């Protein structure tokens, strides 16, 4: 989840690093808890925080990044911080505000943050603070194909001390496909958001689109967020947020999680992990759930998920 090296300059980032260091590898039962049928990591959040979030007062000008884990949260978060840096002369990544991470008091602390607040979350639609919907806050939903997401998640589980370790990819895959991982099933997650797309002030962009056509996607993001940049500024943001520059920066700040967070940043890495059978299992799951839906179409499944 979004505890990147980029964030370690911040109070919340330091907290996450400390928790990661303190956490000895635990069994899934010790390190995860279930809330409303979804698993969460104990070291970074709690039932109390998830409950307190329902009292959070959203703002119309909040910029909320919504992602299933490992879909590009930190990347888009950094991009938005760079954009706000240019449009509001504000320091980039002053704070990495991950909604569900921290203590319940965070709801109060969030009130002090200047607008526009850049927030991120992996919460599913049902567990989201309702205020974001009432205020029609701007939501950026970032998607990544389910196979690369799975591989990225597997490595993150094994390299992040706050999460349990899997002794093999095959064991992780079984849990991933059945939704027995942090934040639940990839497919249920997308379906939950898909049902409400028409009611929300939402823009959807994929990891793959950003990799292949960054400038065009950033221009669309700028239009949606009402934060216009010049062509030169778009180029500058692109340069500052490449995988290489984000990884280097995270490594410079000595983030213990830099390696886990900025692993490969590629499209198609799944092909070196998946067996033919596993690939077909995801295909069947996709067909039975997301195929034909707006978000399913957005994934461009046949282009990115076939051997
Ligand atoms: S988390 O923990 O859920 O918040 O992780 P998240 O940030 O959503 O996703 C991590 C993956 O995004 C890749 N990444 C990038 N790719 C391309 N460009 C940039 N700038 C970038 N920054 C992060 C990161 O490497 C993870 O993917 P994998 O496949 O594991 O490399």
Boltz pocket constraint, residues with backbone or C-beta under 6 A from the ligand:
constraints:
  - pocket:
      binder: B
      contacts: [[A, 1], [A, 2], [A, 3], [A, 67], [A, 68], [A, 69], [A, 70], [A, 71], [A, 72], [A, 73], [A, 74], [A, 75], [A, 148], [A, 151], [A, 152], [A, 153], [A, 155], [A, 156], [A, 241], [A, 242], [A, 243], [A, 244], [A, 246], [A, 260], [A, 261], [A, 262], [A, 263], [A, 264], [A, 265], [A, 266], [A, 269]]
      max_distance: 6.0
